[in-house]
């Protein structure tokens, strides 16, 4: 019985941390709404001008990411995989793409802009409740396969 109480305290996330998570989701929503939603909405009125393949993919993926982040306002812990995905892809991109270009002096303006936008992930590790992530995604048994 006592170990159950200790386990629940370990898995408990403070109200402050929940508000910080909600603030992070809100930052994502507002930031992408200002940048990507406007581009997607403008494109809806100009369907005669096709997008470049990757521009369209990125705009649609980031718009859907921001829409899913709205769920994070209500369910900040259940939507943590969304933040983990964002943290991982941006960190990988910064280390594999941006850092080598920067260190060799070959970074162009477009890559610098993307790197600057990706640097928001430096705040993620301070907001993500890592004990909760460990307890729920690594320590807990997975769902059955059959």
DSSP file (Angstrom, degrees, kcal/mol; ACC not computed):
  #  RESIDUE AA STRUCTURE BP1 BP2  ACC     N-H-->O    O-->H-N    N-H-->O    O-->H-N    TCO  KAPPA ALPHA  PHI   PSI    X-CA   Y-CA   Z-CA
    1    1 A X     >        0   0    0      0, 0.0     4,-1.5     0, 0.0     3,-0.3   0.000 360.0 360.0 360.0 -45.1    0.0    0.0    0.0
    2    2 A X  H  >  +     0   0    0      1,-0.2     4,-2.0     2,-0.2     5,-0.1   0.857 360.0  55.0 -63.3 -35.8    2.8    2.4    0.9
    3    3 A X  H  > S+     0   0    0      1,-0.2     4,-2.6     2,-0.2    -1,-0.2   0.828 103.7  55.9 -68.2 -30.3    4.6    1.8   -2.3
    4    4 A X  H  > S+     0   0    0     -3,-0.3     4,-2.3     2,-0.2    -1,-0.2   0.894 107.2  49.0 -65.9 -39.2    1.4    2.7   -4.3
    5    5 A X  H  X S+     0   0    0     -4,-1.5     4,-1.8     2,-0.2    -2,-0.2   0.920 113.0  47.1 -65.4 -43.4    1.4    6.1   -2.5
    6    6 A X  H  X S+     0   0    0     -4,-2.0     4,-2.0     1,-0.2    -2,-0.2   0.904 111.7  51.0 -64.0 -41.7    5.0    6.6   -3.3
    7    7 A X  H  X S+     0   0    0     -4,-2.6     4,-1.9     1,-0.2    -2,-0.2   0.892 109.0  50.6 -64.1 -39.4    4.5    5.6   -7.0
    8    8 A X  H  X S+     0   0    0     -4,-2.3     4,-0.8     1,-0.2    -1,-0.2   0.863 109.0  51.7 -68.6 -33.7    1.5    8.0   -7.3
    9    9 A X  H  < S+     0   0    0     -4,-1.8     3,-0.3     2,-0.2    -1,-0.2   0.883 108.7  50.8 -68.1 -37.3    3.7   10.9   -5.9
   10   10 A X  H  < S+     0   0    0     -4,-2.0    -2,-0.2     1,-0.2    -1,-0.2   0.897 113.5  45.2 -64.4 -40.0    6.4   10.1   -8.4
   11   11 A X  H  < S+     0   0    0     -4,-1.9    -1,-0.2    -5,-0.1    -2,-0.2   0.588  91.2 107.8 -80.5 -11.0    3.9   10.2  -11.3
   12   12 A X     <  -     0   0    0     -4,-0.8     2,-0.5    -3,-0.3   120,-0.1  -0.456  56.9-154.4 -72.1 138.1    2.2   13.3  -10.0
   13   13 A X        -     0   0    0     -2,-0.2    -2,-0.1   118,-0.1     5,-0.0  -0.954  21.5-116.0-114.5 131.0    2.9   16.5  -12.0
   14   14 A X     >  -     0   0    0     -2,-0.5     4,-2.1     1,-0.1     5,-0.1  -0.187  18.2-119.5 -65.3 155.8    2.6   19.8  -10.2
   15   15 A X  H  > S+     0   0    0      1,-0.2     4,-2.3     2,-0.2     5,-0.2   0.872 116.0  56.2 -62.0 -37.6    0.0   22.3  -11.2
   16   16 A X  H  > S+     0   0    0      1,-0.2     4,-2.3     2,-0.2    -1,-0.2   0.921 106.8  48.9 -59.8 -44.2    2.8   24.8  -12.1
   17   17 A X  H  > S+     0   0    0      1,-0.2     4,-2.4     2,-0.2    -2,-0.2   0.887 109.3  52.9 -64.4 -38.5    4.3   22.2  -14.5
   18   18 A X  H  X S+     0   0    0     -4,-2.1     4,-2.4     1,-0.2    -1,-0.2   0.903 110.3  47.7 -62.6 -40.8    0.9   21.7  -16.1
   19   19 A X  H  X S+     0   0    0     -4,-2.3     4,-2.4     2,-0.2    -2,-0.2   0.874 110.3  52.0 -68.1 -36.1    0.5   25.4  -16.6
   20   20 A X  H  X S+     0   0    0     -4,-2.3     4,-2.0     2,-0.2    -2,-0.2   0.904 110.0  49.2 -64.9 -40.4    4.0   25.6  -18.1
   21   21 A X  H  X S+     0   0    0     -4,-2.4     4,-2.6     2,-0.2    -2,-0.2   0.932 111.1  49.4 -62.2 -45.2    3.1   22.8  -20.5
   22   22 A X  H  X S+     0   0    0     -4,-2.4     4,-2.6     1,-0.2    -2,-0.2   0.896 109.4  52.1 -61.4 -39.5   -0.1   24.6  -21.4
   23   23 A X  H  X S+     0   0    0     -4,-2.4     4,-2.4     2,-0.2    -1,-0.2   0.881 109.3  50.5 -63.4 -37.5    1.9   27.8  -22.0
   24   24 A X  H  X S+     0   0    0     -4,-2.0     4,-2.2     2,-0.2    -2,-0.2   0.922 110.7  47.9 -67.3 -44.3    4.3   25.8  -24.3
   25   25 A X  H  X S+     0   0    0     -4,-2.6     4,-2.7     1,-0.2    -2,-0.2   0.919 112.4  50.3 -59.9 -42.5    1.3   24.4  -26.3
   26   26 A X  H  X S+     0   0    0     -4,-2.6     4,-2.9     2,-0.2     5,-0.3   0.894 107.8  52.8 -64.0 -40.2   -0.1   28.0  -26.5
   27   27 A X  H  X S+     0   0    0     -4,-2.4     4,-2.5     2,-0.2     5,-0.2   0.909 111.3  47.0 -59.8 -42.7    3.3   29.3  -27.7
   28   28 A X  H  X S+     0   0    0     -4,-2.2     4,-2.5     2,-0.2     5,-0.3   0.933 113.5  48.3 -63.9 -46.8    3.3   26.7  -30.5
   29   29 A X  H  X S+     0   0    0     -4,-2.7     4,-2.2     2,-0.2    -2,-0.2   0.951 116.7  40.8 -60.0 -51.9   -0.3   27.4  -31.4
   30   30 A X  H  X S+     0   0    0     -4,-2.9     4,-2.3     2,-0.2     5,-0.2   0.927 115.7  50.3 -66.1 -45.6    0.1   31.2  -31.6
   31   31 A X  H  X S+     0   0    0     -4,-2.5     4,-1.4    -5,-0.3     5,-0.2   0.929 116.3  40.2 -59.8 -46.7    3.5   31.0  -33.3
   32   32 A X  H  X>S+     0   0    0     -4,-2.5     5,-2.0    -5,-0.2     4,-2.0   0.817 111.5  57.7 -74.0 -29.3    2.4   28.6  -36.0
   33   33 A X  I  <>S+     0   0    0     -4,-2.2     5,-0.9    -5,-0.3    -2,-0.2   0.916 108.6  46.8 -64.4 -40.8   -1.0   30.4  -36.4
   34   34 A X  I  <5S+     0   0    0     -4,-2.3    -1,-0.2    -5,-0.2    -2,-0.2   0.847 128.0  25.0 -68.2 -33.6    0.8   33.6  -37.2
   35   35 A X  I  X5S+     0   0    0     -4,-1.4     4,-0.8    -5,-0.2    -2,-0.2   0.915 132.8  22.8 -98.6 -56.2    3.2   32.0  -39.7
   36   36 A X  I  X5S+     0   0    0     -4,-2.0     4,-2.7    -5,-0.2     5,-0.2   0.881 115.6  56.4 -89.0 -40.3    1.8   28.8  -41.2
   37   37 A X  I  ><S+     0   0    0     -5,-2.0     4,-3.0     1,-0.2     5,-0.2   0.917 108.2  50.8 -60.1 -41.2   -2.0   29.1  -40.8
   38   38 A X  H  ><S+     0   0    0     -5,-0.9     4,-2.5    -6,-0.3    -1,-0.2   0.894 111.0  48.6 -63.6 -38.5   -1.9   32.4  -42.7
   39   39 A X  H  X S+     0   0    0     -4,-0.8     4,-2.2     2,-0.2    -2,-0.2   0.929 113.8  46.0 -65.8 -44.7    0.1   30.8  -45.5
   40   40 A X  H  X S+     0   0    0     -4,-2.7     4,-1.6     2,-0.2    -2,-0.2   0.918 114.4  47.7 -64.8 -43.8   -2.3   27.8  -45.7
   41   41 A X  H  X S+     0   0    0     -4,-3.0     4,-0.9    -5,-0.2    -2,-0.2   0.920 111.9  49.8 -64.8 -43.2   -5.4   30.0  -45.7
   42   42 A X  H >< S+     0   0    0     -4,-2.5     3,-0.8    -5,-0.2     4,-0.4   0.896 108.2  54.3 -60.7 -38.9   -3.9   32.3  -48.3
   43   43 A X  H >< S+     0   0    0     -4,-2.2     3,-1.3     1,-0.2    -1,-0.2   0.841  97.7  64.0 -65.8 -31.8   -3.1   29.3  -50.4
   44   44 A X  H 3< S+     0   0    0     -4,-1.6     3,-0.5     1,-0.3    -1,-0.2   0.823 105.0  46.6 -59.7 -30.2   -6.7   28.1  -50.2
   45   45 A X  T << S+     0   0    0     -4,-0.9    -1,-0.3    -3,-0.8    -2,-0.2   0.469 115.8  45.7 -91.0  -2.5   -7.7   31.3  -52.1
   46   46 A X    X   +     0   0    0     -3,-1.3     3,-1.8    -4,-0.4    -1,-0.2  -0.362  62.0 146.9-134.1  54.0   -5.0   30.8  -54.7
   47   47 A X  T 3   +     0   0    0     -3,-0.5    -1,-0.1     1,-0.3    -3,-0.1   0.659  65.0  73.2 -67.5 -14.4   -5.2   27.2  -55.6
   48   48 A X  T 3  S+     0   0    0      1,-0.2     2,-0.8    -3,-0.1    -1,-0.3   0.663  86.9  69.6 -73.7 -14.5   -4.2   28.0  -59.2
   49   49 A X  S <  S-     0   0    0     -3,-1.8    -1,-0.2    -6,-0.2    -3,-0.1  -0.859  84.7-146.9-103.8  99.1   -0.6   28.6  -57.9
   50   50 A X        -     0   0    0     -2,-0.8     2,-0.2     1,-0.1    -2,-0.1  -0.316  12.6-121.7 -67.9 148.4    0.7   25.2  -56.9
   51   51 A X        -     0   0    0      1,-0.1     2,-0.2    -4,-0.1    -1,-0.1  -0.491  27.8-101.5 -80.6 153.8    3.1   24.9  -54.0
   52   52 A X     >  -     0   0    0     -2,-0.2     4,-2.4     1,-0.1     5,-0.3  -0.515  43.7-110.0 -65.0 147.9    6.6   23.4  -54.2
   53   53 A X  H  > S+     0   0    0      1,-0.2     4,-2.3     2,-0.2     5,-0.1   0.923 113.9  38.6 -51.9 -57.5    6.4   19.9  -52.9
   54   54 A X  H  > S+     0   0    0      1,-0.2     4,-2.8     2,-0.2     5,-0.2   0.835 112.8  56.8 -70.0 -31.4    8.4   20.4  -49.6
   55   55 A X  H  > S+     0   0    0      2,-0.2     4,-2.3     1,-0.2    -1,-0.2   0.920 111.0  44.8 -61.8 -42.3    6.9   23.8  -49.0
   56   56 A X  H  X S+     0   0    0     -4,-2.4     4,-2.3     2,-0.2     5,-0.2   0.904 113.4  49.6 -67.3 -42.3    3.4   22.3  -49.1
   57   57 A X  H  X S+     0   0    0     -4,-2.3     4,-2.7    -5,-0.3     5,-0.2   0.950 113.9  45.1 -61.3 -49.8    4.4   19.3  -46.9
   58   58 A X  H  X S+     0   0    0     -4,-2.8     4,-2.7     1,-0.2     5,-0.3   0.923 113.3  49.5 -62.8 -46.1    6.0   21.5  -44.3
   59   59 A X  H  X S+     0   0    0     -4,-2.3     4,-1.9    -5,-0.2    -1,-0.2   0.914 115.0  43.9 -60.9 -43.4    3.1   24.0  -44.2
   60   60 A X  H  X S+     0   0    0     -4,-2.3     4,-2.3     2,-0.2    -2,-0.2   0.895 114.3  49.3 -70.7 -39.7    0.5   21.3  -43.8
   61   61 A X  H  X S+     0   0    0     -4,-2.7     4,-2.3    -5,-0.2    -2,-0.2   0.934 114.0  45.1 -64.5 -45.3    2.5   19.3  -41.3
   62   62 A X  H  X S+     0   0    0     -4,-2.7     4,-2.1    -5,-0.2    -1,-0.2   0.849 111.8  52.4 -70.2 -32.9    3.1   22.3  -39.1
   63   63 A X  H  X S+     0   0    0     -4,-1.9     4,-2.1    -5,-0.3    -1,-0.2   0.928 111.8  45.7 -66.3 -43.8   -0.5   23.5  -39.4
   64   64 A X  H  X S+     0   0    0     -4,-2.3     4,-2.5     1,-0.2    -2,-0.2   0.873 110.2  55.5 -66.8 -34.9   -1.7   20.1  -38.3
   65   65 A X  H  X S+     0   0    0     -4,-2.3     4,-1.7     1,-0.2    -1,-0.2   0.913 109.2  46.8 -61.0 -43.1    0.9   20.1  -35.5
   66   66 A X  H  X S+     0   0    0     -4,-2.1     4,-0.7     2,-0.2    -2,-0.2   0.873 110.6  51.9 -69.4 -35.6   -0.5   23.4  -34.2
   67   67 A X  H >X S+     0   0    0     -4,-2.1     3,-0.9     1,-0.2     4,-0.6   0.921 110.4  48.3 -65.7 -42.7   -4.1   22.2  -34.4
   68   68 A X  H >X S+     0   0    0     -4,-2.5     3,-1.0     1,-0.2     4,-0.7   0.829 101.6  65.1 -64.8 -30.3   -3.1   19.1  -32.4
   69   69 A X  H 3X S+     0   0    0     -4,-1.7     4,-0.7     1,-0.3     3,-0.4   0.757  87.4  70.0 -64.2 -23.2   -1.4   21.4  -29.9
   70   70 A X  H XX S+     0   0    0     -3,-0.9     3,-1.1    -4,-0.7     4,-0.7   0.891  94.3  55.1 -60.1 -37.7   -4.8   22.8  -29.1
   71   71 A X  H XX S+     0   0    0     -3,-1.0     4,-3.2    -4,-0.6     3,-0.6   0.819  96.9  66.2 -62.6 -29.3   -5.6   19.5  -27.5
   72   72 A X  H 3< S+     0   0    0     -4,-0.7    -1,-0.2    -3,-0.4    -2,-0.2   0.756  90.4  63.4 -64.7 -24.5   -2.5   20.0  -25.3
   73   73 A X  H << S+     0   0    0     -3,-1.1     3,-0.3    -4,-0.7    -1,-0.2   0.885 116.4  29.1 -65.1 -37.0   -4.2   23.0  -23.7
   74   74 A X  H << S+     0   0    0     -4,-0.7     2,-0.3    -3,-0.6    -2,-0.2   0.838 135.8  28.7 -89.4 -37.3   -6.8   20.6  -22.3
   75   75 A X     X  +     0   0    0     -4,-3.2     4,-1.8     1,-0.1    -1,-0.2  -0.603  66.9 164.1-124.3  69.1   -4.8   17.4  -22.0
   76   76 A X  T  4 S+     0   0    0     -2,-0.3    -1,-0.1    -3,-0.3    -4,-0.1   0.831  78.7  42.1 -62.0 -33.2   -1.2   18.6  -21.5
   77   77 A X  T >4 S+     0   0    0      1,-0.2     3,-1.3     2,-0.2     4,-0.2   0.879 112.0  52.5 -81.2 -38.3    0.1   15.2  -20.3
   78   78 A X  T 34 S+     0   0    0      1,-0.3     3,-0.4     2,-0.1    -2,-0.2   0.793 110.2  50.2 -67.6 -26.0   -1.7   13.1  -22.8
   79   79 A X  T >X S+     0   0    0     -4,-1.8     3,-1.5     1,-0.2     4,-0.9   0.308  76.0 109.6 -95.0   9.4   -0.3   15.2  -25.6
   80   80 A X  H <>  +     0   0    0     -3,-1.3     4,-2.6     1,-0.3     3,-0.4   0.841  67.4  65.8 -54.4 -37.0    3.3   14.9  -24.4
   81   81 A X  H 3> S+     0   0    0     -3,-0.4     4,-2.4     1,-0.2    -1,-0.3   0.839  96.9  57.8 -56.3 -29.2    4.3   12.7  -27.3
   82   82 A X  H <> S+     0   0    0     -3,-1.5     4,-2.0     2,-0.2    -1,-0.2   0.923 109.0  43.4 -64.0 -44.3    3.6   15.7  -29.6
   83   83 A X  H  X S+     0   0    0     -4,-0.9     4,-2.8    -3,-0.4    -2,-0.2   0.874 112.3  53.3 -68.8 -37.1    6.2   17.8  -27.6
   84   84 A X  H  X S+     0   0    0     -4,-2.6     4,-2.6     2,-0.2    -2,-0.2   0.906 108.6  49.9 -64.2 -40.6    8.6   14.9  -27.5
   85   85 A X  H  X S+     0   0    0     -4,-2.4     4,-2.8    -5,-0.2     5,-0.3   0.931 112.1  47.9 -60.7 -46.1    8.4   14.5  -31.3
   86   86 A X  H  X S+     0   0    0     -4,-2.0     4,-1.9     1,-0.2     5,-0.3   0.922 112.8  48.5 -61.9 -45.0    9.0   18.3  -31.7
   87   87 A X  H  X S+     0   0    0     -4,-2.8     4,-2.0     1,-0.2    -1,-0.2   0.922 114.5  46.0 -60.7 -44.9   12.0   18.2  -29.4
   88   88 A X  H  X S+     0   0    0     -4,-2.6     4,-2.7     2,-0.2     5,-0.2   0.935 113.1  45.2 -68.6 -47.6   13.5   15.2  -31.1
   89   89 A X  H  X S+     0   0    0     -4,-2.8     4,-2.4     1,-0.2    -1,-0.2   0.907 116.4  46.1 -68.0 -37.6   13.2   16.3  -34.7
   90   90 A X  H  X S+     0   0    0     -4,-1.9     4,-2.7    -5,-0.3    -1,-0.2   0.907 113.8  48.4 -70.4 -39.2   14.4   19.8  -34.1
   91   91 A X  H  X S+     0   0    0     -4,-2.0     4,-2.2    -5,-0.3     5,-0.2   0.932 113.3  47.4 -64.1 -45.2   17.3   18.6  -32.0
   92   92 A X  H  X S+     0   0    0     -4,-2.7     4,-3.0     1,-0.2     5,-0.4   0.934 113.5  48.4 -61.1 -45.9   18.3   16.0  -34.6
   93   93 A X  H  X>S+     0   0    0     -4,-2.4     4,-2.5    -5,-0.2     5,-1.8   0.915 110.7  50.9 -61.8 -43.4   18.0   18.6  -37.4
   94   94 A X  I  <>S+     0   0    0     -4,-2.7     5,-3.0     3,-0.2    -1,-0.2   0.914 118.3  37.7 -61.6 -42.0   20.1   21.1  -35.4
   95   95 A X  I  <5S+     0   0    0     -4,-2.2     5,-0.4     3,-0.2    -2,-0.2   0.861 125.1  36.5 -78.5 -35.9   22.9   18.6  -34.8
   96   96 A X  I  <5S+     0   0    0     -4,-3.0    -3,-0.2    -5,-0.2    -2,-0.2   0.827 134.0  15.6 -89.1 -33.0   22.9   16.8  -38.1
   97   97 A X  I  X5S+     0   0    0     -4,-2.5     4,-1.4    -5,-0.4    -3,-0.2   0.853 128.4  36.6-105.7 -58.5   22.1   19.7  -40.6
   98   98 A X  I  ><S+     0   0    0     -5,-1.8     4,-3.0     1,-0.2     5,-0.2   0.925 111.9  53.6 -71.1 -46.9   22.6   23.1  -39.0
   99   99 A X  H  ><S+     0   0    0     -5,-3.0     4,-3.1    -6,-0.3     5,-0.2   0.915 109.4  47.1 -59.8 -47.1   25.7   22.5  -36.8
  100  100 A X  H  > S+     0   0    0     -5,-0.4     4,-1.5     1,-0.2     6,-0.2   0.909 115.2  47.2 -61.5 -39.2   27.9   21.1  -39.5
  101  101 A X  H  <>S+     0   0    0     -4,-1.4     5,-2.6     2,-0.2     6,-0.8   0.924 115.1  45.9 -65.3 -43.5   27.0   23.9  -41.8
  102  102 A X  H ><5S+     0   0    0     -4,-3.0     3,-1.2     1,-0.2    -2,-0.2   0.932 112.1  49.9 -64.4 -46.3   27.6   26.5  -39.2
  103  103 A X  H 3<5S+     0   0    0     -4,-3.1    -1,-0.2     1,-0.3    -2,-0.2   0.781 113.3  46.8 -67.4 -25.4   30.9   25.1  -38.0
  104  104 A X  T 3<5S-     0   0    0     -4,-1.5    -1,-0.3    -5,-0.2    -2,-0.2   0.430 113.1-118.1 -93.8   1.0   32.2   24.9  -41.6
  105  105 A X  T < 5S+     0   0    0     -3,-1.2    -3,-0.2    -4,-0.4    -2,-0.1   0.726  84.1 114.5  72.9  21.9   31.0   28.5  -42.3
  106  106 A X      < +     0   0    0     -5,-2.6     2,-0.4    -6,-0.2    -4,-0.2   0.256  32.9 127.1-107.9  10.9   28.6   27.3  -45.0
  107  107 A X        -     0   0    0     -6,-0.8     2,-0.1    -5,-0.1    -9,-0.0  -0.560  44.9-154.5 -75.7 125.2   25.3   28.2  -43.5
  108  108 A X     >  -     0   0    0     -2,-0.4     4,-2.3     1,-0.1     5,-0.2  -0.347  31.6 -96.9 -89.5 176.5   23.1   30.3  -45.8
  109  109 A X  H  > S+     0   0    0      1,-0.2     4,-2.1     2,-0.2     5,-0.1   0.882 121.6  51.7 -63.4 -40.4   20.4   32.8  -44.7
  110  110 A X  H  > S+     0   0    0      2,-0.2     4,-2.0     1,-0.2    -1,-0.2   0.919 112.3  45.4 -65.0 -43.4   17.5   30.3  -45.2
  111  111 A X  H  > S+     0   0    0      1,-0.2     4,-2.7     2,-0.2    -1,-0.2   0.886 111.0  54.0 -67.6 -38.1   19.2   27.6  -43.1
  112  112 A X  H  X S+     0   0    0     -4,-2.3     4,-2.5     2,-0.2    -1,-0.2   0.896 107.6  51.2 -60.8 -39.8   20.1   30.2  -40.4
  113  113 A X  H  X S+     0   0    0     -4,-2.1     4,-2.2     2,-0.2    -2,-0.2   0.925 111.7  45.8 -64.7 -44.8   16.5   31.2  -40.2
  114  114 A X  H  X S+     0   0    0     -4,-2.0     4,-2.2     2,-0.2    -2,-0.2   0.912 112.7  51.0 -64.7 -41.9   15.3   27.6  -39.8
  115  115 A X  H  X S+     0   0    0     -4,-2.7     4,-1.2     1,-0.2    -2,-0.2   0.921 109.7  50.3 -61.1 -43.9   18.0   27.0  -37.2
  116  116 A X  H  < S+     0   0    0     -4,-2.5     3,-0.5     1,-0.2    -1,-0.2   0.917 111.5  48.2 -60.1 -44.2   16.9   30.1  -35.3
  117  117 A X  H >< S+     0   0    0     -4,-2.2     3,-0.9     1,-0.2    -1,-0.2   0.842 110.0  53.0 -65.5 -33.5   13.3   28.9  -35.4
  118  118 A X  H >< S+     0   0    0     -4,-2.2     3,-1.9     1,-0.2    -1,-0.2   0.704  87.1  81.8 -75.3 -19.6   14.3   25.5  -34.2
  119  119 A X  G ><  +     0   0    0     -4,-1.2     3,-1.9    -3,-0.5    -1,-0.2   0.587  66.5  86.8 -66.5  -7.9   16.2   26.8  -31.2
  120  120 A X  G X  S+     0   0    0     -3,-0.9     3,-1.9     1,-0.3     4,-0.5   0.774  71.9  77.0 -59.1 -23.5   12.9   27.1  -29.2
  121  121 A X  G X> S+     0   0    0     -3,-1.9     4,-0.8     1,-0.3     3,-0.6   0.653  71.2  81.4 -65.2 -12.7   13.5   23.5  -28.2
  122  122 A X  G <4 S+     0   0    0     -3,-1.9    -1,-0.3     1,-0.2     4,-0.2   0.781  93.3  48.6 -63.8 -23.3   16.1   24.7  -25.7
  123  123 A X  G X> S+     0   0    0     -3,-1.9     3,-0.9    -4,-0.2     4,-0.8   0.713  92.8  79.3 -86.0 -20.3   13.2   25.4  -23.3
  124  124 A X  H X> S+     0   0    0     -3,-0.6     4,-2.8    -4,-0.5     3,-1.4   0.906  86.7  54.7 -56.1 -48.5   11.5   22.1  -23.8
  125  125 A X  H 3< S+     0   0    0     -4,-0.8    -1,-0.2     1,-0.3     5,-0.2   0.776 107.4  52.3 -60.7 -23.3   13.7   20.0  -21.5
  126  126 A X  H <4 S+     0   0    0     -3,-0.9    -1,-0.3    -4,-0.2    -2,-0.2   0.682 117.0  37.6 -82.8 -17.9   13.0   22.4  -18.6
  127  127 A X  H << S+     0   0    0     -3,-1.4    -2,-0.2    -4,-0.8     2,-0.2   0.784  92.7  91.7-102.3 -35.8    9.2   22.2  -19.1
  128  128 A X  S  < S-     0   0    0     -4,-2.8     2,-1.5    -5,-0.2     3,-0.1  -0.430  79.8-126.7 -64.7 129.2    8.7   18.5  -20.0
  129  129 A X     >  -     0   0    0      1,-0.2     4,-2.2    -2,-0.2     3,-0.4  -0.617  29.4-174.6 -79.2  91.1    8.0   16.4  -16.8
  130  130 A X  H  > S+     0   0    0     -2,-1.5     4,-2.8     1,-0.3     5,-0.2   0.807  78.1  55.8 -63.6 -34.3   10.7   13.8  -17.3
  131  131 A X  H  > S+     0   0    0      2,-0.2     4,-2.7     1,-0.2    -1,-0.3   0.909 110.2  47.4 -63.7 -39.2    9.8   11.7  -14.3
  132  132 A X  H  > S+     0   0    0     -3,-0.4     4,-2.8     2,-0.2     5,-0.3   0.931 111.8  50.0 -64.6 -46.3    6.3   11.4  -15.7
  133  133 A X  H  X>S+     0   0    0     -4,-2.2     4,-2.6     1,-0.2     5,-0.7   0.933 113.7  45.8 -57.9 -47.5    7.7   10.6  -19.2
  134  134 A X  I  X>S+     0   0    0     -4,-2.8     5,-2.9     1,-0.2     4,-1.3   0.937 115.8  45.8 -61.4 -47.5    9.9    7.9  -17.7
  135  135 A X  I  <>S+     0   0    0     -4,-2.7     5,-1.0    -5,-0.2    -2,-0.2   0.877 123.6  32.4 -65.7 -38.2    7.1    6.4  -15.6
  136  136 A X  I  <5S+     0   0    0     -4,-2.8    -2,-0.2    -5,-0.2    -1,-0.2   0.773 129.7  28.3 -94.5 -27.6    4.5    6.4  -18.3
  137  137 A X  I  <5S+     0   0    0     -4,-2.6    -3,-0.2    -5,-0.3    -2,-0.1   0.668 132.1  23.3-110.7 -20.0    6.4    5.8  -21.5
  138  138 A X  I  <<S+     0   0    0     -4,-1.3    -3,-0.2    -5,-0.7    -4,-0.1   0.764 126.7  37.0-112.9 -41.9    9.4    3.8  -20.5
  139  139 A X  I   <S+     0   0    0     -5,-2.9    -4,-0.2    -6,-0.2    -3,-0.2   0.879  98.2  83.3 -83.7 -39.4    8.7    2.0  -17.2
  140  140 A X  S   <S-     0   0    0     -5,-1.0     2,-0.1    -6,-0.3    -4,-0.0  -0.257  90.1-101.8 -63.7 150.7    5.0    1.1  -17.7
  141  141 A X        -     0   0    0      1,-0.1    -1,-0.1     3,-0.0     3,-0.1  -0.473  39.8-117.3 -68.7 144.1    4.2   -2.0  -19.7
  142  142 A X        -     0   0    0     -2,-0.1     2,-0.1     1,-0.1    -1,-0.1  -0.234  38.7 -83.2 -73.3 170.5    3.1   -1.4  -23.2
  143  143 A X        -     0   0    0      1,-0.1    -1,-0.1     2,-0.0     0, 0.0  -0.442  59.2 -86.8 -74.4 152.3   -0.3   -2.3  -24.5
  144  144 A X        -     0   0    0      1,-0.1    -1,-0.1    -2,-0.1    -3,-0.0  -0.158  23.2-149.3 -63.0 151.6   -0.9   -5.8  -25.6
  145  145 A X              0   0    0     -3,-0.1    -1,-0.1     1,-0.1    -2,-0.0   0.708 360.0 360.0 -92.2 -25.4   -0.1   -7.0  -29.1
  146  146 A X              0   0    0      0, 0.0    -2,-0.1     0, 0.0    -1,-0.1   0.333 360.0 360.0-135.8 360.0   -2.8   -9.6  -29.2
